[in-house]
């Protein structure tokens, strides 16, 4: 993972902190890169993990270990995100070479432990991120995460401005107030939901509270990452640029 960037902030900053904020790696991973001699500033190898980079200096991270594998999957209905019960098919089973779109640094096997970063129940479909990257997991599902998740939801029942207002703000679930949501009508019976939390079957339960029933639910975006035209049942590797944007909290 070769990476080079000029530091243009006004004040000096610790190298490990800047690498973490830039989405390249965690601070602890940065310290490991320094200890292995993979980090240099203006051509000089950094030997001190407490070293600060100054405005105008250029940092280079030499090729080392690649980030842990992360994949983008268009999950079909009927597939479970994580631990399957008897007779169910887990999402990782779909990550075959035949289903790969584009290139990937590796093909997951039985020893690859990829966890879903965000719930997507068996009856829902769309964008599912699977990863063994702890830094990425913290950015997406950690308690401090503020990333938006966007869904297109087809419902039955009468849609009214009052119901949309309640969906946006005012619902309580399991004795707790939900965070404000952005809910709008796309067309007909199709709604757009943008949430910043992921309670169990949240959208389906929100709709039930206002007298609507979900017929179809597809997640199309997590932060800056979009499902795009990835075919259903197919997967691809998450790029380093996409990883950095997600860790940086960009929507």
N, C-alpha and C positions, 0 to 999 in steps of 0.2 A: 504494500500500500504506500506508494510514493506520493508525497503531498508537499506542496510548497506554497507559502503565502507571505506577503509582506504585512507587517504589523503596523496599522495606521491609527491606533487609538492614541489618545492624548497623554495617557499616563502609562508608566511601565507596569507589566503584569507578569505574574508567575507563568512559566511556560506550560505547566500541567493544567492550570486553570484555563488558559486561553485555548489550548487544544480541546478541553472538555466543552467549553462554550461554543467552539467552532463545529462541534458535532463529529469530530474525527474519532474520538475515543473518550473513555472516562478519565478522570484525573489519575486514578490508580494505574490504569493502563498506560497513561502518558509517562508516569514515573518509571514503569517497567521498560518502556522504549528508551528513556534516557539512560537507565542503568545498562542497557544493552548497546549503547553507543549509536543509536539510530537517529538521534535528533541533533541537528546542527543549526547554528545561527551565523549567518554571513560566512558560511564555510567552516566555522569552528565548531567541533563536536562539543556538545553540552555534557558536562560531567557531574554537575550539581543539580539534584532534583528540585532545589529551591531557586534555581536561576530565574531571573526575570528577563523578559524581552523588552527592548526599548523601542519607542516610536521610530519608524523608518527601517528597522532591521527586518531581515527575511529569514524565516524559519523553514527548514527542510526536514521532513520525516522520511527517512530512507525506507526501501522495501523491507517489510518484516512480516509478521503474521497478519493475514487478512482478517477483517472483522468476522465474527461468527456468522454462520449462514442465516439468512432471512429470506422468506419467499412470499410472493403475492399470489394468492389463489382465488379464482372465481368459484366459490363454493356453491354446488347445486343444493336444492332441497333434498332432504332425506339423508344427508351426511352430517355427522356430529363433529363439532369443532375439536373436542378433546377426548376425554376418556369414554369409550363406548360401552354400552351395556351389551348383553348377549344378543347377537344377531345384528348389531348396528355397525356401520362402517365409519371409521374415523377419517378426518380430513387428510391426515398424513398418508393414507393409503393411495390418495390420488396423485401423489408427487412422484410420478414415474417419468422415465425418459421420453416415453411416447406422448405424454401430456405436456411436455415442456415447450413453452413458446420462447424462442430466442436461445441465448446461451446461459449457462450456469456454471459457477466454479466447481460444483459438485452435485451429485444426485443423492438425495437422502436415502439412507438404508435403515435397517432395523436398529442400528446403534446411534442414529441421529435423533437427538431429543429436541424436537421442535414443539414449542408451546404456542397456543393461540394467544394473540395479543388483543383481547377484546372479545366479548361474547357474540356469537351469532348462532342462534338455536337451530335445531334440526329442521324446523319448518320454514326457515329463512334462507336466503341465498345472497350471493354477492361477494364483496371484498372481504377477504380474510387474510390477516397477516399471521404467519407462523415463523417463529424465530427461536434461536438459542442465545440471543444477544441480550444480556441483562441490562445494558445501558438503554437500548431501544425499548425494552419492556417498561422500564421506569418512566420513560418519556411518554409512553402511550397509555399505560394503565396504572401508573404510580399515583399515589394520593395527591400529588401536586400537579398532575397533568391537567392542561386546559385545552387540549386538542378537541376540535369539533369532529363529530361523526355524522355523516349525512345519509339519509335513507329516502327511498321512494316507496310509498306505502299505498296499496289499493285497499279500500274499505267498502263495506256495505253499511247501510244506515243513512239517515238524513244528515248532511253536513250543514251546519249553521254557523254564523259568525260567533254566536255565544259558545258553541263547542270549541271552535278554534281558539277563542280567547282562553278558555279553561285549559286546553292542551298546552298553550304557551306559558301559562302561569296560574298557579292556584291549586294544582292537584297534590294530594298527599298519598303516599304509598308506604305500607308497612309502618305507619305511624310517623313517617318522616316527610317533610316538605321536599318536593322535587326541585331541582335547579330549574331556572327559567329555560324554556326551549323556544326554538323558532319553528313554527308550524304554519304552512301555507298551502293553499289549494293549487295544484299544478293544472289539472283539468278534470272535469267530471268527478269521478270518485277517487282520484289519485291525489295524495297529499305528500308534501315534502317535510320531513322532520330533520332538524339539526340539533343534536344534543351534545352536552359536554359531560355526560355521565353514562354509565352502562349497567343499570340495575337489571336483575334477571327478568327477561321477557318484558322489558320496560314499555316499549311502544305498544305491544299488544294489550298490556294491562292498562295503559293510559287510555287507549281507545275504548276499552270496555267500560271505563269509569264515566265516559261521556256518551255511551250508547252506540258505539261504532264497533264493527267486527272486522279484523284484519283478514284479508283474503290472500294478499301477496306482500312480501316485504323484502326489499333488496337494498343492501348497503352499497353506496357508490363512492364514498369518500371517507378517509381517515386523515384529518389534518390536511396537508398538502398532497397526499397520495390519493389518486383517483383510480377507480376500476377501469375506466376507459373502455377500449374495445377488446379487452381480454376475453376470449370465449369461455362460456360456462364449462367447468370441469378442467380448465387449463390452468397452468401456473407459470410463473417466471421468477427469476431472482430479483430481489430488491437491489437497486443500484446504490453506490456510495453517495451520490448526490441526493437521492431520495431519503436515504438514512440520515444524512446530515440535516436535511430540512425538517424531518420529523423530530429529531433530537433538539433542534433549535426551536421547536414549538410553532412552526409556521403552518398556518391554515390557508 
